[in-house]
Amino acid sequence: ESTDALHCRTHEIPDRNMLHISHTPPLGSITYNPQMPYISFEVNIRAHSNAAIIADSTFVSYRINRGQWQRAYLNDVVNDLWISDLIGGWAPGDTLYYFIHAADASGRSANHPLTAASDPHVKIVAADTQAPVIQHVSLPEEMLYTGPIVLSAIVDDNIAVAGVAVVYAVNNDALNSVVMADTGNNVWIGQLDLTLESPGPHVLRYRVEANDIANPPNVSWFPAAGEWITTTLNTVSNQDIAIPPLSVELIRHFPNPLRISRNDALRIDYKADSGQPVEISIYNVRGQLVNTVHHQTGYSGMNRIEWNGRDKSGKPSTPGLYLIRFVSGEYSRVIKAMLVE
């Protein structure tokens, strides 16, 4: 009696006790970071047989260009999440080939991709070409100069910021520059201590410049290259000069979603006058208060407040949707943030 029909009905049934590897390769190329020229892969591995996964048989097999295959062993972190040892030894223009192998005590083994070394994942190591992003609140068009001017800017980069400076000139004088200091959370501060020899008015023009750690460095400007922020300075009081207080405004929040496994922090960028109190309250979808973060605006202009994804007791919050209420004086706004594993 033929068993062909039975075979056709059963040969596609998966192994219920299979060893399953789940992995999403990084999107695009790998950006070369001279401060940390390495990468670590995240992998989810589940043995449906409940057999123990064999650690010394669970690894990322990789090679650079046409070099020898090497191994970076995977480390069990939590809830089927495994993270590889650091993989490196490359330079911009190199090609990384890799696949993931795992084995369990039931005798099963698996590869990702299934083709393993014959057709592995392929990633190009690319030079960093992204310039820093500068956020800055410009000085008013006219102001009374009574002493040093403190400027603030938020400067972010995909790898790291090497330095930020204010380039400026008064009237037709030569250009000068002041190095800005990183006060934390990528908030940079610079002080212009000007010598004005007459009552004025004087014309100050300036811009913020930033460069990253790439070689050669990527450079950005605020405003754009070739443009300047211009303000008229007076050293004698003029009753017609009335500088309104800087209105509080929430500019952006990121990253969204936040990754618990990476200890992400939600960064909220806003502009406000110096000394302005700010509060963010984090609620879950049930309306329960999870945490509250207070912040005193340190400098007039751009500022940043963060939530580390934890509750009031310091424990990581559970994955899900959260509502964040941003309040400063009469200004209030609610934003959404997603927390994922």
Stockholm file with secondary structure:
# STOCKHOLM 1.0

chainA/1-341         ESTDALHCRTHEIPDRNMLHISHTPPLGSITYNPQMPYISFEVNIRAHSNAAIIADSTFVSYRINRGQWQRAYLNDVVNDLWISDLIGGWAPGDTLYYFIHAADASGRSANHPLTAASDPHVKIVAADTQAPVIQHVSLPEEMLYTGPIVLSAIVDDNIAVAGVAVVYAVNNDALNSVVMADTGNNVWIGQLDLTLESPGPHVLRYRVEANDIANPPNVSWFPAAGEWITTTLNTVSNQDIAIPPLSVELIRHFPNPLRISRNDALRIDYKADSGQPVEISIYNVRGQLVNTVHHQTGYSGMNRIEWNGRDKSGKPSTPGLYLIRFVSGEYSRVIKAMLVE
#=GR chainA/1-341 SS CCCHHHHHHHTTCCCTTCEEEECCCCSSCEECCTTCCEECCEEEEEETTCCCBCGGGCEEEEEETTSCCEEEEEEEEETTEEEECCEECCCTTCEEEEEEEEEBTTSCEEEESTTGGGSCEEEEEECCCCCCEEEECCCCSEEECCSCEEEEEEEECSSCEEEEEEEEEETTCCCEEEECEECSTTEEEEEECCCCCSSCCEEEEEEEEEEESSSSCCEEEESCTTCCEEEEEESSCCTTCCCCCCCCEEEEEECSSEEGGGTCCEEEEEEECTTCEEEEEEEETTSCEEEEEEEECCSSEEEEEEECSBCTTSCBCCSEEEEEEEEETTEEEEEEEEEEC
#=GC SS_cons         CCCHHHHHHHTTCCCTTCEEEECCCCSSCEECCTTCCEECCEEEEEETTCCCBCGGGCEEEEEETTSCCEEEEEEEEETTEEEECCEECCCTTCEEEEEEEEEBTTSCEEEESTTGGGSCEEEEEECCCCCCEEEECCCCSEEECCSCEEEEEEEECSSCEEEEEEEEEETTCCCEEEECEECSTTEEEEEECCCCCSSCCEEEEEEEEEEESSSSCCEEEESCTTCCEEEEEESSCCTTCCCCCCCCEEEEEECSSEEGGGTCCEEEEEEECTTCEEEEEEEETTSCEEEEEEEECCSSEEEEEEECSBCTTSCBCCSEEEEEEEEETTEEEEEEEEEEC
//
